[in-house]
Amino acid sequence: MKTDFSARPVYLQDENRIKAHFLICFLALLFYRLLERKMDNKYTCETILETLKAMNFAEIQEQGFMPLYKRQKITDDLHNACNFRTDYQFITKSQMKTIQKKSKGRE
């Protein structure tokens, strides 16, 4: 599996921690590859990661959240691939909890 992700040295000595670190990195890469494939390979893992990092929200007085990102084709494709939307003008706390449950596969 080739990737554009950059790597840096990790200083772990305990064998269990090394294995756990490798597993987490591998699962993260696998997740991005599956998402890339689910989006018909239109975007690279790097582009998907940059877009996800830019999808920020502002909490409005304990009532809910407002998206701070600009809606684009890739954000629409991410919403369709993940089967939930976060680009509404205002997302209540209960809506955000539902989205978080969906993203974790609990619903």
Biotite code that builds the C-alpha atoms (Angstrom):
import biotite.structure as struc

atoms = struc.array([
    struc.Atom([0.000, 0.000, 0.000], chain_id="A", res_id=1, res_name="MET", atom_name="CA", element="C"),
    struc.Atom([1.694, 3.157, -1.160], chain_id="A", res_id=2, res_name="LYS", atom_name="CA", element="C"),
    struc.Atom([0.778, 6.388, 0.549], chain_id="A", res_id=3, res_name="THR", atom_name="CA", element="C"),
    struc.Atom([1.612, 10.069, 0.482], chain_id="A", res_id=4, res_name="ASP", atom_name="CA", element="C"),
    struc.Atom([1.532, 10.278, 4.284], chain_id="A", res_id=5, res_name="PHE", atom_name="CA", element="C"),
    struc.Atom([4.772, 11.461, 5.790], chain_id="A", res_id=6, res_name="SER", atom_name="CA", element="C"),
    struc.Atom([6.410, 9.448, 8.527], chain_id="A", res_id=7, res_name="ALA", atom_name="CA", element="C"),
    struc.Atom([8.579, 10.470, 11.422], chain_id="A", res_id=8, res_name="ARG", atom_name="CA", element="C"),
    struc.Atom([10.560, 8.405, 13.918], chain_id="A", res_id=9, res_name="PRO", atom_name="CA", element="C"),
    struc.Atom([8.617, 6.953, 16.814], chain_id="A", res_id=10, res_name="VAL", atom_name="CA", element="C"),
    struc.Atom([10.610, 6.156, 19.920], chain_id="A", res_id=11, res_name="TYR", atom_name="CA", element="C"),
    struc.Atom([8.882, 3.195, 21.506], chain_id="A", res_id=12, res_name="LEU", atom_name="CA", element="C"),
    struc.Atom([10.708, 0.432, 23.332], chain_id="A", res_id=13, res_name="GLN", atom_name="CA", element="C"),
    struc.Atom([8.007, -1.819, 24.736], chain_id="A", res_id=14, res_name="ASP", atom_name="CA", element="C"),
    struc.Atom([7.068, -4.476, 22.174], chain_id="A", res_id=15, res_name="GLU", atom_name="CA", element="C"),
    struc.Atom([3.342, -4.209, 22.980], chain_id="A", res_id=16, res_name="ASN", atom_name="CA", element="C"),
    struc.Atom([3.403, -0.451, 22.398], chain_id="A", res_id=17, res_name="ARG", atom_name="CA", element="C"),
    struc.Atom([5.238, -0.899, 19.105], chain_id="A", res_id=18, res_name="ILE", atom_name="CA", element="C"),
    struc.Atom([2.620, -3.411, 17.936], chain_id="A", res_id=19, res_name="LYS", atom_name="CA", element="C"),
    struc.Atom([-0.237, -1.188, 19.131], chain_id="A", res_id=20, res_name="ALA", atom_name="CA", element="C"),
    struc.Atom([1.250, 1.826, 17.345], chain_id="A", res_id=21, res_name="HIS", atom_name="CA", element="C"),
    struc.Atom([1.674, -0.145, 14.127], chain_id="A", res_id=22, res_name="PHE", atom_name="CA", element="C"),
    struc.Atom([-1.902, -1.449, 14.363], chain_id="A", res_id=23, res_name="LEU", atom_name="CA", element="C"),
    struc.Atom([-3.345, 2.046, 14.843], chain_id="A", res_id=24, res_name="ILE", atom_name="CA", element="C"),
    struc.Atom([-1.340, 3.420, 11.903], chain_id="A", res_id=25, res_name="CYS", atom_name="CA", element="C"),
    struc.Atom([-2.345, 0.504, 9.689], chain_id="A", res_id=26, res_name="PHE", atom_name="CA", element="C"),
    struc.Atom([-6.042, 0.815, 10.605], chain_id="A", res_id=27, res_name="LEU", atom_name="CA", element="C"),
    struc.Atom([-5.967, 4.572, 9.952], chain_id="A", res_id=28, res_name="ALA", atom_name="CA", element="C"),
    struc.Atom([-4.442, 4.005, 6.518], chain_id="A", res_id=29, res_name="LEU", atom_name="CA", element="C"),
    struc.Atom([-6.955, 1.245, 5.804], chain_id="A", res_id=30, res_name="LEU", atom_name="CA", element="C"),
    struc.Atom([-9.818, 3.549, 6.801], chain_id="A", res_id=31, res_name="PHE", atom_name="CA", element="C"),
    struc.Atom([-8.587, 6.273, 4.426], chain_id="A", res_id=32, res_name="TYR", atom_name="CA", element="C"),
    struc.Atom([-8.117, 3.766, 1.598], chain_id="A", res_id=33, res_name="ARG", atom_name="CA", element="C"),
    struc.Atom([-11.651, 2.412, 2.091], chain_id="A", res_id=34, res_name="LEU", atom_name="CA", element="C"),
    struc.Atom([-13.036, 5.939, 2.152], chain_id="A", res_id=35, res_name="LEU", atom_name="CA", element="C"),
    struc.Atom([-11.018, 6.756, -0.965], chain_id="A", res_id=36, res_name="GLU", atom_name="CA", element="C"),
    struc.Atom([-12.495, 3.713, -2.716], chain_id="A", res_id=37, res_name="ARG", atom_name="CA", element="C"),
    struc.Atom([-16.027, 4.491, -1.502], chain_id="A", res_id=38, res_name="LYS", atom_name="CA", element="C"),
    struc.Atom([-15.608, 7.910, -3.133], chain_id="A", res_id=39, res_name="MET", atom_name="CA", element="C"),
    struc.Atom([-14.734, 6.210, -6.457], chain_id="A", res_id=40, res_name="ASP", atom_name="CA", element="C"),
    struc.Atom([-11.022, 7.110, -6.189], chain_id="A", res_id=41, res_name="ASN", atom_name="CA", element="C"),
    struc.Atom([-11.778, 10.741, -7.099], chain_id="A", res_id=42, res_name="LYS", atom_name="CA", element="C"),
    struc.Atom([-9.555, 12.035, -4.287], chain_id="A", res_id=43, res_name="TYR", atom_name="CA", element="C"),
    struc.Atom([-6.266, 10.988, -2.743], chain_id="A", res_id=44, res_name="THR", atom_name="CA", element="C"),
    struc.Atom([-5.945, 10.074, 0.928], chain_id="A", res_id=45, res_name="CYS", atom_name="CA", element="C"),
    struc.Atom([-3.992, 13.283, 1.435], chain_id="A", res_id=46, res_name="GLU", atom_name="CA", element="C"),
    struc.Atom([-6.803, 15.404, -0.061], chain_id="A", res_id=47, res_name="THR", atom_name="CA", element="C"),
    struc.Atom([-9.417, 13.627, 2.056], chain_id="A", res_id=48, res_name="ILE", atom_name="CA", element="C"),
    struc.Atom([-7.338, 14.142, 5.207], chain_id="A", res_id=49, res_name="LEU", atom_name="CA", element="C"),
    struc.Atom([-6.785, 17.852, 4.469], chain_id="A", res_id=50, res_name="GLU", atom_name="CA", element="C"),
    struc.Atom([-10.519, 18.313, 3.873], chain_id="A", res_id=51, res_name="THR", atom_name="CA", element="C"),
    struc.Atom([-11.491, 16.507, 7.077], chain_id="A", res_id=52, res_name="LEU", atom_name="CA", element="C"),
    struc.Atom([-9.030, 18.616, 9.078], chain_id="A", res_id=53, res_name="LYS", atom_name="CA", element="C"),
    struc.Atom([-10.566, 21.796, 7.615], chain_id="A", res_id=54, res_name="ALA", atom_name="CA", element="C"),
    struc.Atom([-14.129, 20.789, 8.569], chain_id="A", res_id=55, res_name="MET", atom_name="CA", element="C"),
    struc.Atom([-14.358, 22.759, 11.818], chain_id="A", res_id=56, res_name="ASN", atom_name="CA", element="C"),
    struc.Atom([-17.391, 23.857, 13.830], chain_id="A", res_id=57, res_name="PHE", atom_name="CA", element="C"),
    struc.Atom([-18.192, 26.663, 16.247], chain_id="A", res_id=58, res_name="ALA", atom_name="CA", element="C"),
    struc.Atom([-20.228, 25.895, 19.346], chain_id="A", res_id=59, res_name="GLU", atom_name="CA", element="C"),
    struc.Atom([-23.055, 28.399, 19.757], chain_id="A", res_id=60, res_name="ILE", atom_name="CA", element="C"),
    struc.Atom([-23.902, 29.163, 23.397], chain_id="A", res_id=61, res_name="GLN", atom_name="CA", element="C"),
    struc.Atom([-24.387, 25.558, 24.498], chain_id="A", res_id=62, res_name="GLU", atom_name="CA", element="C"),
    struc.Atom([-27.198, 25.164, 21.935], chain_id="A", res_id=63, res_name="GLN", atom_name="CA", element="C"),
    struc.Atom([-25.519, 23.627, 18.951], chain_id="A", res_id=64, res_name="GLY", atom_name="CA", element="C"),
    struc.Atom([-22.890, 23.940, 16.258], chain_id="A", res_id=65, res_name="PHE", atom_name="CA", element="C"),
    struc.Atom([-22.340, 25.957, 13.106], chain_id="A", res_id=66, res_name="MET", atom_name="CA", element="C"),
    struc.Atom([-20.058, 24.643, 10.349], chain_id="A", res_id=67, res_name="PRO", atom_name="CA", element="C"),
    struc.Atom([-17.050, 26.883, 9.671], chain_id="A", res_id=68, res_name="LEU", atom_name="CA", element="C"),
    struc.Atom([-16.023, 25.237, 6.429], chain_id="A", res_id=69, res_name="TYR", atom_name="CA", element="C"),
    struc.Atom([-16.946, 26.047, 2.850], chain_id="A", res_id=70, res_name="LYS", atom_name="CA", element="C"),
    struc.Atom([-19.136, 23.488, 1.133], chain_id="A", res_id=71, res_name="ARG", atom_name="CA", element="C"),
    struc.Atom([-17.344, 21.957, -1.856], chain_id="A", res_id=72, res_name="GLN", atom_name="CA", element="C"),
    struc.Atom([-17.724, 18.945, -4.128], chain_id="A", res_id=73, res_name="LYS", atom_name="CA", element="C"),
    struc.Atom([-15.391, 16.905, -1.918], chain_id="A", res_id=74, res_name="ILE", atom_name="CA", element="C"),
    struc.Atom([-17.355, 17.749, 1.259], chain_id="A", res_id=75, res_name="THR", atom_name="CA", element="C"),
    struc.Atom([-20.559, 16.676, -0.488], chain_id="A", res_id=76, res_name="ASP", atom_name="CA", element="C"),
    struc.Atom([-18.872, 13.431, -1.571], chain_id="A", res_id=77, res_name="ASP", atom_name="CA", element="C"),
    struc.Atom([-17.648, 12.830, 1.998], chain_id="A", res_id=78, res_name="LEU", atom_name="CA", element="C"),
    struc.Atom([-21.162, 13.376, 3.333], chain_id="A", res_id=79, res_name="HIS", atom_name="CA", element="C"),
    struc.Atom([-22.576, 10.918, 0.803], chain_id="A", res_id=80, res_name="ASN", atom_name="CA", element="C"),
    struc.Atom([-19.880, 8.324, 1.523], chain_id="A", res_id=81, res_name="ALA", atom_name="CA", element="C"),
    struc.Atom([-20.389, 8.558, 5.303], chain_id="A", res_id=82, res_name="CYS", atom_name="CA", element="C"),
    struc.Atom([-24.179, 8.785, 5.061], chain_id="A", res_id=83, res_name="ASN", atom_name="CA", element="C"),
    struc.Atom([-24.632, 11.916, 7.192], chain_id="A", res_id=84, res_name="PHE", atom_name="CA", element="C"),
    struc.Atom([-24.482, 15.665, 6.650], chain_id="A", res_id=85, res_name="ARG", atom_name="CA", element="C"),
    struc.Atom([-22.783, 18.386, 8.668], chain_id="A", res_id=86, res_name="THR", atom_name="CA", element="C"),
    struc.Atom([-23.131, 21.306, 6.271], chain_id="A", res_id=87, res_name="ASP", atom_name="CA", element="C"),
    struc.Atom([-26.410, 22.653, 7.629], chain_id="A", res_id=88, res_name="TYR", atom_name="CA", element="C"),
    struc.Atom([-26.496, 26.265, 8.772], chain_id="A", res_id=89, res_name="GLN", atom_name="CA", element="C"),
    struc.Atom([-27.055, 25.160, 12.363], chain_id="A", res_id=90, res_name="PHE", atom_name="CA", element="C"),
    struc.Atom([-26.701, 21.728, 13.941], chain_id="A", res_id=91, res_name="ILE", atom_name="CA", element="C"),
    struc.Atom([-28.366, 21.178, 17.299], chain_id="A", res_id=92, res_name="THR", atom_name="CA", element="C"),
    struc.Atom([-26.556, 19.240, 20.026], chain_id="A", res_id=93, res_name="LYS", atom_name="CA", element="C"),
    struc.Atom([-28.911, 16.284, 19.568], chain_id="A", res_id=94, res_name="SER", atom_name="CA", element="C"),
    struc.Atom([-28.257, 16.265, 15.802], chain_id="A", res_id=95, res_name="GLN", atom_name="CA", element="C"),
    struc.Atom([-24.495, 16.324, 16.449], chain_id="A", res_id=96, res_name="MET", atom_name="CA", element="C"),
    struc.Atom([-24.805, 13.394, 18.885], chain_id="A", res_id=97, res_name="LYS", atom_name="CA", element="C"),
    struc.Atom([-26.700, 11.441, 16.209], chain_id="A", res_id=98, res_name="THR", atom_name="CA", element="C"),
    struc.Atom([-23.978, 12.240, 13.654], chain_id="A", res_id=99, res_name="ILE", atom_name="CA", element="C"),
    struc.Atom([-21.283, 11.117, 16.113], chain_id="A", res_id=100, res_name="GLN", atom_name="CA", element="C"),
    struc.Atom([-23.136, 7.841, 16.767], chain_id="A", res_id=101, res_name="LYS", atom_name="CA", element="C"),
    struc.Atom([-23.473, 7.221, 13.017], chain_id="A", res_id=102, res_name="LYS", atom_name="CA", element="C"),
    struc.Atom([-19.785, 7.908, 12.485], chain_id="A", res_id=103, res_name="SER", atom_name="CA", element="C"),
    struc.Atom([-18.967, 5.274, 15.115], chain_id="A", res_id=104, res_name="LYS", atom_name="CA", element="C"),
    struc.Atom([-21.380, 2.739, 13.605], chain_id="A", res_id=105, res_name="GLY", atom_name="CA", element="C"),
    struc.Atom([-23.718, 2.747, 16.594], chain_id="A", res_id=106, res_name="ARG", atom_name="CA", element="C"),
    struc.Atom([-26.843, 3.612, 14.686], chain_id="A", res_id=107, res_name="GLU", atom_name="CA", element="C"),
])
